[in-house]
Amino acid sequence: MIDFELTELDQEILAEVRRQALICRKYARDLDENEAEFVPKELPEAKDFKNPFSLMSKHTEHDTPLSIMAMLVAAGASWGDYSVRMREDSGGLGNAALRASGTPEQIERWKDKRLAMAITEPSCGSDSKAIQTTAVLDGDEWIINGEKIFVTTGCRADGVVVWATLDKSAGRAGIKSFIIMKGAPGFEVTHKEKKLGIRADDTAAMVFKDCRIARDHLLGLNENIPKQGAGGFRAVMKTFNNTRPFVAAIGLGMAQAALDFTRDALAQEGVEVDWDGGKHSRSAVQQELIEIEAEIEAGMLDALHASWLSGNGAPNNLEASIAKAKGGEVARTATSRCLELLGGLGITRDHLAEKWFRDARITDIYEGTGQIQRLIIAREILGYSSSELS
């Protein structure tokens, strides 16, 4: 049975996350304004705060499953800020791909490295099968050529999981993932991207020019290109079944932050929700606050459900896409609705509301746009293939 009721330990962990999130907010505006700088690996206040995950050592089977706590902690941290953390996270999206598709030897070899994931290209966004970066086998080495953009944690990562095609005519079946470490000949991180939101975040552009890596850097070591089906592409894509609910939780954390700020600002002006009255006895502003809160809660339940399935080893392709589609949409619309309720207070840089609005926008775009998620959902429900419904 699914049970999301929090134990005392769960509440202690989330309370610590909230305390640290409030500290992180102090640095959010300055780092947003100075996007060329990098977020500190550790804030000066870190010495006074314990790592919330250290409390996990007390975790028992009676506490909330770790897969669920990961979602709640992610939402709680982004409630403070998208980019700033008391201590820098040690992993990247590439680490999730390594755990999902790497051989035991590869996982052991690179488990302590921070790995980014490089998929998006200047001419290829949501349509992953259109990847132009190539990988050609030359003896016992792969030669990688191509360009990648919007690589999260690309500047600070130790290496990157790069999607490249062995055979463009094979479509998805020809796409493989390669682990390329910093310092490999022909691999260059060209610059940190400038963006609408998440400006402080480490997002890089990369170029691979006759980049040579050892043959055993192919993730999973499967060089076969099947004549039918998607081959290893589908297995690599399953990485996103774990990360998409996580992205939804991050977006919903920012939406909750915007709602909390809006509710407090309106309360200071004497506008508070009348919970006893019915819908038709409330003002439009009161009803809007209730509806935003309901949307955020619905999105969070979707993310928790998808994560619960994953944590129990159950298929969650449909549920992960539902969580991402709903969470990304709510993050985008809830922050926008809060700005409308706040009026001029919402667009001034004196407060973080406009930043949450800008930052939340990305959660409906990366790791598969909302439109792509709806295609996946439709295919899963109707039983269509990507060629039948695209």
C-alpha positions in Angstrom: 0.0 0.0 0.0 1.2 3.5 -0.8 1.6 5.6 2.3 3.1 9.1 2.2 2.6 9.8 5.9 5.7 11.3 7.4 7.4 9.8 10.5 9.2 11.9 13.1 12.6 11.3 11.4 11.2 12.3 8.1 9.9 15.6 9.5 13.2 16.2 11.3 15.1 15.8 7.9 12.7 18.1 6.0 12.9 20.7 8.8 16.7 20.7 8.5 16.3 21.1 4.7 14.0 24.1 5.2 16.4 25.7 7.6 19.2 25.4 5.1 17.0 26.5 2.2 16.4 29.8 4.0 20.2 30.4 4.3 20.6 29.6 0.6 18.1 32.3 -0.3 20.5 34.9 1.1 22.9 34.2 -1.8 20.3 33.6 -4.6 20.0 37.1 -5.9 23.7 38.0 -6.0 24.5 34.8 -7.9 21.6 35.4 -10.2 22.9 38.9 -11.0 26.5 37.7 -11.5 25.9 34.6 -13.6 29.5 34.3 -14.8 30.4 33.3 -11.3 30.0 29.7 -9.9 28.0 28.8 -6.9 30.4 28.1 -3.9 31.1 24.5 -3.3 30.2 25.2 0.4 28.6 28.2 2.0 30.3 29.9 4.9 27.4 28.8 7.2 27.9 25.1 6.3 30.0 24.6 9.5 26.9 25.4 11.6 24.6 23.0 9.8 24.6 19.2 9.5 24.1 17.5 6.2 20.4 16.4 6.1 21.4 13.1 4.6 23.5 12.3 7.7 20.2 11.8 9.5 19.4 9.0 7.0 21.7 6.8 9.1 18.8 6.6 11.5 16.4 5.4 8.7 14.4 2.3 9.4 11.9 0.3 7.4 9.2 2.2 9.2 10.3 5.5 7.8 9.3 6.9 4.4 11.2 5.0 1.6 14.4 6.8 0.4 13.0 7.2 -3.1 10.1 9.3 -1.7 12.4 11.2 0.6 14.6 12.1 -2.3 11.6 13.9 -4.0 10.7 15.7 -0.8 14.2 16.8 -0.1 14.6 18.0 -3.7 11.4 20.1 -3.4 12.5 21.4 0.0 15.9 22.5 -1.3 14.5 24.2 -4.4 12.0 26.0 -2.2 15.1 27.9 -1.1 16.8 28.3 -4.5 17.3 26.2 -7.7 21.1 26.5 -7.8 22.4 27.4 -4.3 23.0 24.6 -1.8 24.6 24.6 1.6 27.0 22.0 0.1 27.6 21.2 -3.5 25.8 18.1 -4.8 28.4 15.4 -5.7 26.6 13.8 -8.7 25.1 14.7 -12.0 22.7 13.3 -14.5 25.5 11.2 -16.1 25.9 9.3 -12.8 22.2 8.2 -13.1 23.0 6.9 -16.7 26.1 5.1 -15.4 24.1 3.3 -12.7 21.3 2.4 -15.1 23.3 1.2 -18.1 26.9 0.7 -17.1 28.6 -2.6 -16.5 29.6 -3.5 -13.0 33.2 -2.7 -13.9 32.3 0.7 -15.3 30.1 1.6 -12.3 33.0 0.7 -10.0 35.5 2.6 -12.1 33.6 5.9 -12.3 31.3 5.8 -9.3 33.2 8.5 -7.5 33.4 10.9 -10.5 30.9 13.6 -11.2 29.4 13.0 -14.6 27.3 15.3 -16.7 25.0 14.2 -19.5 25.4 15.6 -23.0 22.4 15.0 -25.3 21.2 18.4 -26.8 22.8 19.7 -29.9 22.4 23.0 -31.8 20.2 21.2 -34.3 18.7 18.6 -32.0 16.6 19.2 -28.9 13.7 17.0 -28.0 14.1 14.7 -31.0 16.9 12.5 -29.6 17.0 10.3 -32.7 18.2 13.3 -34.8 21.6 13.4 -32.9 24.4 14.3 -35.3 27.4 13.7 -33.0 29.2 10.6 -34.4 31.3 7.8 -32.9 33.6 5.8 -35.2 35.6 2.8 -34.0 39.3 3.0 -35.0 41.1 -0.1 -33.7 40.7 0.0 -29.9 39.5 3.6 -29.8 36.4 5.5 -30.5 36.7 8.8 -32.4 34.0 11.3 -31.3 33.0 14.3 -33.4 30.2 16.7 -32.6 28.9 19.6 -30.5 26.7 19.6 -27.4 24.9 22.5 -25.7 23.0 23.1 -22.4 25.0 20.4 -20.6 24.0 20.6 -16.9 27.0 20.7 -14.5 29.2 20.6 -17.7 31.8 23.0 -16.4 32.4 21.4 -13.0 31.9 17.8 -13.9 34.8 15.4 -14.0 33.5 13.9 -17.2 30.4 13.5 -19.3 28.1 10.8 -20.7 27.9 11.7 -24.4 25.1 10.5 -26.7 26.5 9.8 -30.2 25.4 7.7 -33.2 27.4 4.8 -34.7 25.1 4.8 -37.8 22.8 7.7 -38.6 20.8 5.5 -41.0 19.9 3.2 -38.0 18.0 6.0 -36.2 17.6 5.4 -32.5 19.2 1.9 -32.7 22.4 3.5 -33.7 22.7 5.8 -30.7 25.0 4.9 -27.9 26.4 6.6 -24.8 30.1 7.1 -24.1 31.9 8.2 -21.0 34.4 10.9 -21.8 36.5 12.4 -19.0 37.9 15.9 -18.9 41.4 16.0 -20.4 40.6 13.6 -23.3 42.3 14.9 -26.5 39.9 16.8 -28.7 37.4 17.5 -25.9 36.8 21.1 -25.0 34.3 22.9 -22.8 33.8 26.1 -24.7 31.7 28.3 -22.4 29.1 28.6 -19.7 25.7 29.2 -21.2 23.7 32.5 -20.5 20.1 31.8 -19.8 16.7 33.3 -18.9 16.6 31.5 -15.6 18.8 29.3 -13.4 21.5 31.8 -14.3 23.8 30.7 -11.5 23.6 27.1 -12.6 26.5 25.4 -14.3 25.3 24.9 -17.9 28.0 24.3 -20.5 28.6 24.0 -24.3 31.0 21.4 -25.5 32.9 20.5 -28.6 34.4 17.1 -29.6 36.9 17.2 -32.4 38.5 13.9 -33.3 38.2 13.1 -29.6 39.7 9.7 -28.9 38.6 7.5 -26.0 39.3 3.9 -25.2 36.9 1.2 -26.6 35.7 0.3 -23.1 34.3 3.8 -22.6 31.1 2.7 -24.4 28.5 2.6 -21.7 27.3 -1.0 -21.3 29.9 -2.2 -23.9 27.2 -3.2 -26.4 28.5 -2.3 -29.9 25.7 -4.1 -31.7 23.3 -2.1 -33.9 20.0 -4.1 -34.2 18.2 -4.1 -37.5 14.8 -3.9 -35.6 13.9 -2.0 -32.5 15.6 0.7 -30.6 18.5 -1.4 -29.3 20.2 0.1 -26.2 18.6 3.5 -26.8 15.5 2.4 -24.8 17.6 1.2 -21.9 19.4 4.5 -21.8 16.2 6.4 -22.0 15.0 4.6 -18.8 17.4 6.8 -16.9 14.8 9.5 -17.3 12.2 7.4 -15.6 14.1 8.1 -12.4 15.1 11.7 -13.0 11.9 13.2 -14.5 9.9 12.9 -11.2 12.9 14.5 -9.6 12.8 17.5 -12.0 9.1 17.8 -11.3 9.7 18.0 -7.6 12.3 20.7 -8.1 9.9 22.8 -10.1 7.1 22.2 -7.6 9.4 23.4 -4.8 9.8 26.7 -6.5 6.1 26.9 -7.1 5.5 26.3 -3.4 8.0 29.1 -2.6 6.1 31.5 -4.9 2.8 30.5 -3.3 4.0 30.9 0.2 5.5 34.4 -0.5 2.3 35.4 -2.3 0.0 34.2 0.5 2.1 36.0 3.1 2.2 39.2 1.1 -1.6 39.2 0.6 -2.2 38.4 4.3 -0.3 41.5 5.2 -2.9 43.4 3.1 -5.7 41.6 4.9 -6.4 39.1 2.2 -6.6 35.5 3.6 -8.4 32.4 2.4 -11.8 31.8 3.9 -11.7 28.0 4.3 -15.1 27.8 5.9 -17.0 29.5 3.1 -17.8 27.9 -0.2 -16.3 28.7 -3.6 -19.0 31.3 -4.4 -18.6 33.1 -1.2 -14.8 33.7 -1.6 -13.2 36.5 -3.6 -11.5 35.7 -6.9 -8.0 36.1 -5.2 -8.9 33.7 -2.4 -10.1 31.1 -4.8 -7.0 31.5 -7.0 -4.8 30.8 -3.9 -6.7 27.6 -3.2 -6.5 26.4 -6.8 -2.8 27.1 -7.0 -2.3 25.1 -3.8 -4.4 22.2 -5.1 -2.4 22.1 -8.4 0.9 22.0 -6.6 -0.3 19.2 -4.3 -1.6 17.2 -7.3 1.7 17.6 -9.1 3.7 16.5 -6.0 1.5 13.4 -5.6 2.2 12.5 -9.2 6.0 12.8 -8.6 5.8 10.8 -5.4 3.8 8.0 -7.1 6.2 7.7 -9.9 9.2 7.6 -7.5 7.4 5.1 -5.3 7.0 2.7 -8.3 10.7 3.1 -9.2 11.8 2.5 -5.6 9.8 -0.7 -5.6 11.3 -1.9 -8.9 8.0 -1.5 -10.8 7.7 0.0 -14.4 7.0 3.7 -14.3 7.5 5.0 -17.8 3.9 6.3 -18.0 3.9 7.6 -14.4 7.3 9.3 -14.8 6.1 11.2 -17.9 2.8 12.1 -16.1 4.8 13.5 -13.2 7.1 15.5 -15.5 4.3 16.9 -17.6 2.2 17.8 -14.6 5.0 19.1 -12.4 6.6 21.2 -15.2 3.3 22.7 -16.2 2.3 23.5 -12.6 5.8 25.0 -11.9 5.4 27.3 -14.9 1.7 28.3 -14.4 1.7 28.6 -10.6 4.7 31.0 -10.5 3.0 33.0 -13.3 -0.3 33.2 -11.4 1.5 34.3 -8.3 3.2 37.1 -10.2 -0.3 38.2 -11.4 -1.6 38.2 -7.8 1.4 40.1 -6.5 1.3 42.8 -9.2 4.2 45.2 -9.0 5.6 43.3 -6.0 6.0 40.3 -8.2 8.3 41.8 -10.9 10.7 43.8 -8.7 14.1 42.4 -8.0 13.7 43.4 -4.4 12.0 40.0 -4.0 12.6 36.5 -5.4 9.1 35.9 -6.9 10.2 37.0 -10.4 13.3 34.8 -10.1 11.2 31.7 -9.2 9.1 32.5 -12.2 12.2 32.5 -14.5 13.9 29.6 -12.8 10.8 27.3 -12.8 10.4 27.7 -16.6 13.2 25.2 -17.3 11.5 22.3 -15.5 8.9 22.2 -18.3 11.6 22.1 -20.9 14.7 20.0 -20.1 14.7 16.2 -19.8 11.8 16.1 -22.3 9.4 19.1 -22.9 5.9 19.0 -21.7 4.8 18.3 -25.3 7.1 15.3 -25.5 5.8 13.9 -22.2 2.3 14.1 -23.5 3.3 12.2 -26.6 4.8 9.5 -24.4 1.7 9.4 -22.2 -0.5 9.0 -25.3 1.6 6.2 -26.7 1.6 4.3 -23.4 -2.1 4.6 -23.0 -3.1 3.9 -26.6 -0.4 1.4 -27.3 1.2 3.3 -30.2 4.8 3.3 -31.3 6.8 6.5 -31.8 6.5 6.0 -35.6 2.7 5.8 -35.3 2.3 8.8 -33.0 4.9 11.6 -33.3 
